[in-house]
Amino acid sequence: MKLSNDQLKSLSTVLDKTREFELNCNECLDLVSEFAELELAKQSIPTALQAVAHHLDLCQECREEYDTLLKAIQEFGDLAP
């Protein structure tokens, strides 16, 4: 399979961002609600949760789940008395 220049550039970008320790999608999704609550509260993200932010930068599927969660939390907050 031959990759296009755009695909090669995208792959190169992801490889440049790769760290020695990476969360997999399941690990990320286990922590994403805690990460979202801190982010919405504009609190600093502890080192342990910075891996979630990094994973969300690299994984479009988890980013979509996270964005959906953020919307749900925000809507629920708007409904609270």
Stockholm file with secondary structure:
# STOCKHOLM 1.0

chainA/1-81         MKLSNDQLKSLSTVLDKTREFELNCNECLDLVSEFAELELAKQSIPTALQAVAHHLDLCQECREEYDTLLKAIQEFGDLAP
#=GR chainA/1-81 SS CCCCHHHHHHHHHHHHHCCSSCCCHHHHHHHHHHHHHHHHTTCCCCHHHHHHHHHHHHCHHHHHHHHHHHHHHHHHHHHCC
#=GC SS_cons        CCCCHHHHHHHHHHHHHCCSSCCCHHHHHHHHHHHHHHHHTTCCCCHHHHHHHHHHHHCHHHHHHHHHHHHHHHHHHHHCC
//
